[in-house]
Amino acid sequence: MRSPGRVNEMSTTWRQVPILLFEVAWKLMWLGVIALPWWGNKLDAATREQVGAVLWAVIIVAVIPWRHVFAHYVIAAGEPSRRSQ
């Protein structure tokens, strides 16, 4: 049987998925808008260092529970924002 603390930890973990998705999205946008147009010899040392840090988003993509994302954020029916009267 699971301990109550373990269930609470899993609940907190699932709530962090949108934050992970946001982080991956902005990092991919940064790479596409800033780094790719300047790729090659035009990148200065500071930008190259930032590209290295942003590329760690690949690890985040690998650990996101994609089944949960699709089930809860892509194909699930949303709740209406206001009720019909």
N, C-alpha and C positions, 0 to 999 in steps of 0.2 A: 504494500500500500504506500502511496506517496505521502510525503510529509506536507503540511500546509505551506511551508516555506518554499518548497520546490514548485508547487502550483503557482504561487505568487511570482516566482522568478520567471516562469514560462510566460505568464501574462504580461510581465514587463517587457520581455524579449519580443513578443509579437507586436507590442505597441511601438517598438523602435523601428519596425520595418519601413514606415513612410519616411522616417528621417534618413535611413540608409538609401532609399530610392532618390530622395532629394539630393543627397550628397553625390551619388553616382551621376545624376542628371547634370548638376552644375559643373562637375569635373569634366564630363564628356563635352559639355558646351564650351568650356574654357579651352580644352584641347582643340576642338574644331574651329573656334573663332580666333584664338590667339596663337596657339602653337603651330598648327598645320600650315597656315599661310606663311609663316616665317621659318618653317622647317629647313634644315640644311645648314649653310654657313652663316645665315643671318641672325641666328639666336645668340644673344649675349650670355655670359656665364650665369647671371642671376636667373634668367628665363630658363636656361637648360636645367638648373637646379630645381626650379619650380615644376618643370615638366616631369622630372624624376619623381618628385613627391606626389604629383597628381596621378601618375601612372599606377600608383598603389591602389587605385580604385578598381583595378582588375581583380584584386583579392576580394574586395567587397562584393563585386558582381558574382564571384564564385560561391560566396557563402550566403547570399540572399535566398531564402526559401521560396523559390519561384512558384511552386504549386500553391502556396498560401497567397502569394501576391495575385495570381490569376484568379483564384477562387474568391478572394475577398475584395479585390479592387478592380478587376477587369470584367468578370462575368456575373458577379453578384448584382442583384437588383438593389438600387439605391432607395433610401428612405425619402419620402417627399419632404421638401423643405417647409411646406405649410399645408395644413389640412383644408380640404374643400368644405365650405359651409353650406 
